[in-house]
Amino acid sequence: MKKVIKIKPMKGVIAWYIKVKELLGFFSGAKGSIIGCTSAWDTIYIKEAHMRSKKLIAHELKHIEQMDRHGKIKFMFLYVIELFRNGYKNNKYEVEARGANYNDMIKKYKLQRT
């Protein structure tokens, strides 16, 4: 049985939180605004203008897969260490996510848009 992943528009508190991260420059090396993010609760948040982007959805699903592979807490720790060592662009988890294929990812996960 496929794991259900919720896809929600980036609104309210989540949108505010992302905006603060952008303003503080938390993601060193990232260019532009954040259009998608993955929570540890099997939910992907995407800005409304990008809700149908298969490339972005595959990218965020890869982060879910990474959490499943390492465990959520361990993944978050590893991700932050990688971020500080190599920046956003060269973070190995981001590199892997950028290479994610939508058709491969939806074989593993069922998307539930809310």
Helices and strands as residue ranges (DSSP letters): E 3-9, H 12-24, E 36-38, E 43-46, G 48-50, H 54-70, H 72-86, H 92-98, H 102-108, E 109-113
